[in-house]
Amino acid sequence: MARFEEKDGNVLIRFESFGPKIKDHEKEKIFEQHFRGEHAQASERGGSGIGLYAAKTLSEAQYGGNIYVNQLNETLWVDGNTLYKTRFTLVLPILDDEDQRQKNRQARNRRGRFRQ
């Protein structure tokens, strides 16, 4: 489920799903490339650890935003595993047309440098 909200010049996009427990010290690491938390590794569910890394990289580099994670107390039992309600909040600044054009030019310039 996704929810959208405008607040303080930003668009907040919240995604909620059930997933493995994320330990407090793992909450920043889950956005690192190929990182999977202890409980995610122990589960039988697959994953490469690339999706959250991609979400953070795109939100920061392309849009000047950020992404955050919170786990709620609500749980769900699936095949003998406890899953926790997990909320990811993507915060993106609202850009006017000129800001967007400038960001697009910067992105094209960055892409051009990598091709050389």
CORWO-V361242 format. One line per field, one symbol per residue. psi: psi as a letter, one per 40 degrees, with the letter a starting at -180 (. if undefined). A space follows every 10 residues. Layout:
psi->???
This chain:
psi->hiiiihhfei hhhhhhihii hhideeddde eihehhiddd ddieiiiefd dddddddddd ddefaiiiii hiehihhhfe ihiihhhhhh hhihiidddd dddddddddd dddde.
